[in-house]
């Protein structure tokens, strides 16, 4: 059966986790082509970087500017009558209002609808039973299938009596696999701890600084976008003469992967996540990993009976983080076990061929 899918997702514009996911999917489709699927795209790239900590009025004004053109494009594309299914990505929060409007637009034209939640706060929303949870349930009820990226969200939605819930992993970028393969002989740097990503408080950066401060011989590298204010604050935290710490700022993507291949351990002590690409990338790079049990991270690093894949510590817990880092730095056998296990898992479970096949089944189930 040939299924015609209109993907509505961030693509281009301000970079982010969902836009990277879209790039992986679109590039894979363009490269391989598929006789049983035709994929179209309405890009929802934003002109302004938006995060949940921004004032509501700024988020609403930015959305109004960006989404007027996006809605026009979506209406024009749907009006062509060339699609069976609309696959809509969502980051939750205020964007759920946009999701409802787009789903109604598609349903009026007779399209089946898939909503794809790319965030891991759903269990938290269910506990709060707040306005966002009520909107999210409405979005699910307007859709034929609702995709989540972590098991806890899947369990919450199913136990709430909602129908058509699917669990789908994010794929590892083929570019990462290529870089890792081309640099397989990189030597690990002893006692180097690496963090990559936006250097912000909610990624657990200050807990990481405090945890490493008293570990003998450690070298901490922070790689990723850092504002002048954040750099100043982190330097105040560690002291002006701290030779064990350095914030490198942004690097080319391939260099980030190489840093992962060189580090002794990779640490992401984040407060909240969906399906973090940096964990996938560090797995592909064969890192020994320490992180927190939020979003999809537990299922990415869970033991499956044949050994350890990572260590998990509670968010904001400096002592747990310190103990985990110190233990792993000094346990060569455990690091080697983790490195082999995560590389095997990322190639078996998060290969883009595997993820595409599962997504294609979801699309076909809507129209079958």
C-alpha positions in Angstrom: 0.0 0.0 0.0 1.3 3.4 -1.0 0.6 6.0 1.8 0.9 9.7 1.1 2.1 11.6 4.2 2.3 15.4 4.8 5.0 16.0 7.5 4.4 19.3 9.4 7.5 20.0 11.4 10.3 22.5 12.2 12.8 22.4 9.3 15.4 25.1 8.8 15.1 28.4 10.8 16.3 28.4 14.4 17.9 25.0 15.1 16.5 22.7 17.7 15.9 19.1 18.6 12.8 18.6 16.5 14.3 20.3 13.5 17.2 18.0 13.7 14.8 15.0 13.8 13.0 16.4 10.8 16.3 16.7 8.9 17.2 13.1 9.6 13.8 11.9 8.3 13.7 14.1 5.2 17.3 13.3 4.3 16.7 9.6 4.7 13.6 9.8 2.5 15.4 11.8 -0.2 18.3 9.4 -0.2 16.5 6.1 -0.2 13.1 6.9 -1.7 10.2 4.5 -1.0 7.8 2.9 -3.3 5.2 2.5 -0.5 5.4 6.1 0.8 5.3 9.6 -0.6 6.4 12.3 1.8 5.6 16.0 1.6 6.7 18.7 4.0 5.3 21.9 5.4 8.2 23.5 7.3 7.4 25.1 10.7 10.9 26.7 11.2 10.8 29.5 13.7 12.5 32.8 13.2 13.2 33.2 17.0 14.6 30.8 19.5 11.8 30.0 21.9 12.1 28.3 25.3 9.7 27.6 28.2 11.3 30.2 30.4 10.5 33.1 28.0 7.8 35.6 29.1 4.4 34.4 27.8 3.8 37.6 25.8 7.0 37.2 23.9 6.2 33.6 23.0 2.7 34.6 21.9 4.0 37.5 19.8 6.7 35.3 18.2 4.2 32.6 17.4 1.7 35.1 15.8 4.4 36.4 13.5 5.7 32.9 12.5 2.5 30.9 12.3 0.5 33.2 10.0 2.7 32.1 7.1 2.9 28.5 8.2 -0.9 28.2 8.4 -1.2 29.7 4.9 1.3 27.1 3.6 -0.5 24.3 5.3 -3.9 25.2 4.0 -2.5 25.5 0.5 -0.8 22.1 0.7 -3.8 20.3 2.2 -6.0 21.9 -0.4 -4.1 20.0 -3.2 -5.8 16.8 -2.1 -2.6 14.8 -2.5 -2.3 13.3 1.0 -3.8 10.6 3.2 -2.1 11.4 6.5 -0.8 14.5 8.2 2.1 13.9 10.7 2.3 16.9 13.0 5.2 17.4 15.5 4.6 19.1 18.8 6.6 20.6 21.6 3.6 21.0 23.9 2.9 24.0 26.1 1.3 27.0 24.2 1.9 25.3 20.9 -0.9 22.9 21.7 -3.3 25.6 20.6 -1.6 25.6 17.2 -1.8 21.8 17.2 -5.6 21.8 17.7 -6.1 24.3 14.9 -3.9 22.4 12.4 -5.5 19.0 13.3 -9.0 20.5 12.8 -7.9 21.9 9.4 -6.6 18.5 8.3 -9.6 16.6 9.5 -12.0 18.9 7.7 -10.2 17.9 4.5 -10.5 14.2 5.3 -6.9 13.5 6.3 -6.0 11.0 9.0 -3.8 12.6 11.7 -0.7 11.7 13.6 0.5 13.9 16.5 4.1 13.4 17.5 5.0 14.7 21.0 8.7 15.5 21.2 8.9 16.2 24.9 9.0 14.2 28.1 6.9 16.2 30.5 3.6 14.3 30.0 3.7 12.3 33.3 4.3 15.6 35.1 1.4 17.2 33.3 -0.9 14.3 34.2 -0.1 14.7 37.9 -0.7 18.5 37.8 -4.0 18.0 35.8 -3.5 21.5 34.6 -4.6 23.4 31.5 -1.7 21.9 29.4 -2.8 18.4 30.3 -6.4 19.1 29.3 -5.2 20.6 26.0 -2.9 17.6 25.4 -5.8 15.2 25.8 -7.9 17.2 23.4 -5.0 17.0 20.8 -4.8 13.2 21.3 -8.5 12.8 20.8 -8.4 14.8 17.6 -5.7 12.4 16.2 -5.8 8.9 14.9 -2.4 8.1 16.4 -0.4 9.8 19.1 3.4 9.1 19.1 5.4 9.6 22.3 9.2 9.3 22.7 9.4 7.8 26.2 7.9 4.9 28.0 6.6 6.9 31.0 4.5 9.1 28.7 3.2 6.1 26.9 2.1 4.4 30.2 0.4 7.6 31.4 -1.6 8.2 28.2 -2.7 4.5 28.0 -3.7 4.4 31.6 -5.7 7.6 31.1 -7.9 5.7 28.6 -6.6 7.5 25.5 -6.5 5.5 22.3 -4.0 5.1 19.5 -0.9 5.7 21.5 2.4 4.6 20.0 6.0 4.6 21.4 8.7 5.6 18.8 12.4 6.1 19.4 14.3 8.9 17.7 17.0 7.8 15.3 20.7 8.3 15.4 21.9 10.7 12.7 23.7 8.8 9.9 26.3 11.6 9.9 27.2 10.7 13.5 27.7 7.1 12.6 29.9 8.2 9.7 32.1 10.5 11.9 32.5 7.8 14.5 33.5 5.2 11.9 36.1 7.6 10.3 37.7 8.3 13.7 37.5 4.9 15.4 41.2 5.1 16.4 40.8 8.2 18.6 42.6 7.8 22.0 40.6 8.4 25.2 41.8 11.2 27.5 42.2 10.0 31.1 39.9 11.7 33.6 38.3 14.1 31.1 34.6 14.7 31.8 32.6 16.1 28.9 29.3 18.0 28.8 27.8 19.0 25.4 24.7 21.1 24.7 23.3 24.5 25.6 25.2 25.6 28.8 22.2 26.6 30.9 21.2 26.0 34.5 18.4 23.5 33.7 21.0 21.2 32.1 22.5 20.7 35.6 25.7 22.7 34.7 26.1 24.2 38.2 25.6 20.8 39.9 28.3 19.4 37.5 30.7 22.2 38.4 30.2 21.6 42.1 30.5 17.9 41.8 33.8 18.1 39.9 35.4 20.7 42.0 36.6 18.3 44.7 37.6 15.4 42.4 41.3 15.0 42.1 42.8 15.2 38.7 39.6 15.8 36.8 39.4 17.9 33.7 35.9 19.3 32.9 35.0 20.4 29.3 31.8 22.2 28.5 31.0 22.3 24.8 28.1 24.2 23.4 26.4 27.6 23.2 27.1 29.7 26.3 26.0 33.3 26.8 28.5 35.8 28.2 26.4 36.0 31.4 26.4 32.2 31.8 30.2 32.1 31.2 30.7 34.8 33.9 28.5 33.0 36.4 30.2 29.6 35.9 33.6 31.2 36.3 32.5 32.8 39.5 31.3 29.3 40.6 34.6 27.6 40.0 37.0 30.5 40.8 39.2 32.5 38.5 42.2 30.2 38.8 40.4 26.9 38.1 42.7 25.1 35.7 40.5 22.0 35.7 37.5 23.6 33.9 37.0 25.2 30.5 33.9 26.3 28.6 34.8 26.0 24.9 31.6 27.4 23.4 30.1 26.1 20.2 32.1 23.8 17.9 31.4 22.3 14.5 29.2 19.2 14.7 31.9 16.7 13.7 34.3 18.2 16.3 31.7 17.7 19.0 31.4 14.0 18.1 35.2 13.7 18.2 35.2 15.2 21.7 32.8 12.6 22.7 35.1 9.9 21.3 38.1 11.4 23.3 36.5 11.9 26.7 36.8 9.5 29.6 33.1 9.9 30.6 30.2 11.9 29.3 27.8 13.6 31.7 24.4 15.2 31.2 22.9 16.0 34.6 19.8 17.6 33.1 16.6 18.5 35.0 14.1 17.7 32.2 14.4 16.1 28.7 12.4 14.5 25.9 14.7 12.3 23.8 18.1 14.0 24.0 20.2 13.7 20.9 23.4 14.2 22.9 22.7 10.9 24.7 22.2 9.1 21.3 25.4 10.8 20.0 27.4 9.9 23.1 26.2 6.3 22.8 27.3 6.1 19.2 30.7 7.6 20.2 31.1 4.7 22.7 31.0 6.9 25.9 30.7 5.8 29.4 27.6 7.9 30.4 26.2 9.5 33.6 22.8 11.2 33.3 19.5 11.6 35.1 16.3 9.5 34.9 14.2 12.0 33.0 12.3 11.8 29.7 13.5 8.9 27.5 17.0 8.6 29.2 16.1 5.7 31.4 15.0 3.5 28.5 18.0 4.6 26.5 20.4 3.5 29.3 18.4 0.7 31.0 20.1 -2.6 31.8 18.7 -5.5 29.7 20.3 -8.3 31.6 23.7 -8.3 29.9 25.5 -5.5 31.7 25.5 -1.8 32.4 24.7 1.0 29.9 25.0 4.0 32.1 24.7 5.5 35.6 21.7 7.6 36.6 21.6 10.1 39.4 18.8 12.3 40.6 18.6 15.8 39.1 20.0 18.6 41.3 21.7 16.1 43.6 25.4 17.2 43.7 26.6 14.5 46.1 25.1 11.7 44.0 26.7 13.2 40.9 30.0 13.6 42.6 30.0 10.0 43.8 29.0 8.7 40.3 31.7 10.6 38.5 34.4 9.7 40.9 33.4 6.0 40.9 33.3 5.8 37.1 36.6 7.7 36.6 38.3 5.0 38.7 36.6 1.9 37.3 38.2 1.0 34.0 36.3 -2.3 33.7 32.9 -0.7 34.1 33.8 2.1 31.6 34.8 -0.5 29.0 31.6 -2.5 29.6 29.4 0.6 29.2 31.2 1.7 26.0 30.7 -1.6 24.3 27.1 -1.9 25.4 25.9 1.5 24.3 27.5 1.3 20.9 25.9 -2.0 20.2 22.5 -0.7 21.4 22.5 2.5 19.3 23.3 0.5 16.2 20.6 -2.1 16.9 17.7 -0.1 18.4 18.2 3.5 17.1 19.3 2.8 13.5 17.3 5.1 11.2 16.2 2.1 9.1 14.6 0.6 12.1 12.9 3.8 13.2 11.7 4.6 9.7 10.1 1.1 9.4 8.2 1.6 12.6 7.0 5.0 11.6 5.8 3.7 8.2 3.8 1.1 10.0 2.1 3.8 12.1 1.2 5.8 9.0 -0.2 2.7 7.2 -2.2 1.7 10.3 -4.1 5.0 10.0 -5.4 4.3 6.5 -5.4 0.5 6.5 
